[in-house]
Amino acid sequence: MKKHFIAGVLCGAFLMATASVFASSVIEATIFPSKVTFFLANGLSKEVQLQEGEEVLNYNNKAYVPLRLFAESSGALVKYTQASPETDNKHTIGVHYVAEEALSEQTSDAAGNKLLEDSRELQLQDMLALILLPHMKEKLSEVYSDVISIPPVVYPDSVKVKSIERVAAFRGFDFLITIDAQPIVGPHIPVGEDVLTYRISPAGVELKNFEHLRGPDKDDFLPNYQNLLK
């Protein structure tokens, strides 16, 4: 009986110690519904559309925004490397600020000219991207269904109009529009890059050509998002 009692005490102590160690690596935070807007140095602003799984959290009266979401929305590139002996068994996250290049890429016209302030051309380009978003999402959901478990998301500011061609004669309302799209999942994890060419005419919108350029890259997915890959 005494041996069983001692064993029980030791077992209980072990469980308590394990629970203590486990609790020390866990924090309790609350979801903090927020509207996040980045006001960039050149006068442009960018409101971030938060998706499921990338909520802003409140911990100790401080707001926490997912790192990739914050970095990429402010013009940086994020590179993640899984923990290994080469990294002292620590996960490595590199935040590379290339704000000027990233910003010019987001705000360029079809000819590649930098647009650092609003214009009629940029407004029309953004409206065109909004109109084509449902068509792009439908195609990209189909394309990526074999490699990721959820449909990717496409934001208007990750769409670049590469070229616009009027098929018919002058003032003919028949156009070929080529778009470069970079879909994401979760907290702005890039899943690839694709080029889509649409024909827009009085008959409606028709996809004429699709080209998958790259992705997804497993290294872009944080460990807790690896399960999204098939």
KAHUJO-V115707 format. One line per field, one symbol per residue. phi: phi as a letter, one per 40 degrees, with the letter a starting at -180 (. if undefined). Layout:
phi: ???
//
This chain:
phi: .cccccccccccccccccccccccbbbbbbcbdabbbcbcccgcbaccccbcgbccbbbfgbcbbddcdccccbgbbbbbbcdadcbffbcbbbbbcbdcccccccbbcccgccbcacacccccccccccccddccccccccccccbbcbccbbcdcbbbccabbccccdgccabbbbbbbbcbbfcfccbiabbbbbbbadchbbcbabbccagcbdccccdcbccccc
//
